[in-house]
Amino acid sequence: MALDITPKPPAAKPMSLYVIDDHPLMREAVVMLLRRLRPGSNVVELDRMGGMESAVRQHGYPDLICLDL
């Protein structure tokens, strides 16, 4: 029996997505869509920018930010 020594690519890190919107229904809709399009991603919901610092400490830096202006 041959030993497989082919290098394996590192496991892909789940994408971190931050959704920031002060309207709960809009935020929930965007979060639902992102979870369907990117299953396995870490989706973080925030209702204001003020929570960004603690979210980054808890979840790490985002790969993508969806921000309602």
C-alpha positions, 0 to 999 in steps of 0.5 A, a space after each residue: 500500500 502506497 503512502 500518500 505524501 501529496 501536500 494538502 492545501 490548508 483548510 479555508 478559513 470561514 469568511 467573516 461578514 459584518 452587517 451594520 444597520 439600525 433597522 432590524 428588519 433590513 439587517 435580518 434580511 441582509 443577514 439571511 441572504 448572506 447566510 444562504 449565499 455563504 453557508 459556513 461564514 461567520 455573520 456578525 450583526 450590529 445595530 450601530 458602528 459603536 459596537 464595532 470595536 468589541 465585535 472585532 475583539 470577539 470575532 476578529 477583523 471582518 472580510 466584508 462589511 455591509 453598512 447602511 449609510 
